[in-house]
């Protein structure tokens, strides 16, 4: 049908009155899609029929409005009351469950936090202990290394000869030409001023003394010093803090010969 | 609901009471109708029909469902159908009035009768044809012509009709407040 035929068919009027079969309704809705201008026709028909209904209105029975409003209110409050009651009950139940779960979560959280803190603290202790162990291990390895060096078969233990001005000097040189390492074992050293240190020297024939290790009194009585190949004699002097390039001969406290070793 | 009722209850009651011919039962049906409307506002689709059309279809179908019940038909035998009396004036939302009686008087009685049977009493065209002893083609023609005449007259009265998605939104808002 074209639009004029649709308009004259009476289908639109019956569509508004709802007197069409489902198939006819679908047909009209198809026309409304194909011819959007028919929607204005539809609106005019609706307005006309609404006018008829308004004109033919009959006063609704008195009290009906209150009845309907009450029913809506009752349904709503019933629904609400019901749902409210159930809601309250379910709220009560779910509230209790939620409270229990919440409390449980809080407790668990608290313990987790505590546990986490404890774990963290234990981790810190562990790290400190590990550092301490590392330091101890390092110290022990050092001591072990010293022990190995000092007990090495080729190790020579040579006493320093104290000079007359420093007769109290009591030192030993642990000397090893194989490992090329030297240690001074301190049994006694003269006292130092705050601005002084001991300094080891290498004495070789026809050469100026070569400055070697500068050291203070070792706390553990043993100190590794430089091994200088070709040295005939090692000498120790008291020098200003930090050492010097040439020895202060009047401060010579002792010597030890390694010639021929 | 109060707004909805104040504005439409009388018109819908006019429809359902004329379909049923029994004001007592019509009261119950109007109550059912208003509750269906109230509860079904979410389902109103303004792209398919105006709000009043949607409501009047609910009212008519609810009334026709009642009319089809055998218990109702047995009761109906003893009840007479009233004559349709049109309101002389209809107030618009803007405060103006439409002289409905004068306007409807412009319709030929035969045309108006078909319209009343089809729209206000819920008769099908076939039923109108049988009841008024009128050829079906004539019923169709008169129905369309009656509505066409009203359309022409009411084209200038568009402001009278409140509807569309805006109304639905207002009602939904009122409903859920």
Interface residues (C-beta under 8 A of the other chain):
Chain A: X8 X10 X13 X14 X16 X17 X18 X19 X29 X43 X44 X45 X46 X47 X48 X49 X50 X51 X52 X53 X54 X55 X56 X57 X58 X59 X60 X61 X64 X65 X67 X68 X69 X71 X72 X75
Chain B: X1 X2 X5 X6 X9 X10 X11 X12 X13 X14 X15 X17 X18 X23 X27 X30 X31 X34 X35 X38 X48 X49 X50 X52 X53 X56 X57 X60 X61 X84 X85 X86 X87 X90 X98 X100 X101 X103 X104 X115 X116 X118 X119 X120 X124 X125 X140 X141 X143 X144 X147 X150 X151 X154 X155 X157 X158 X160 X161 X163
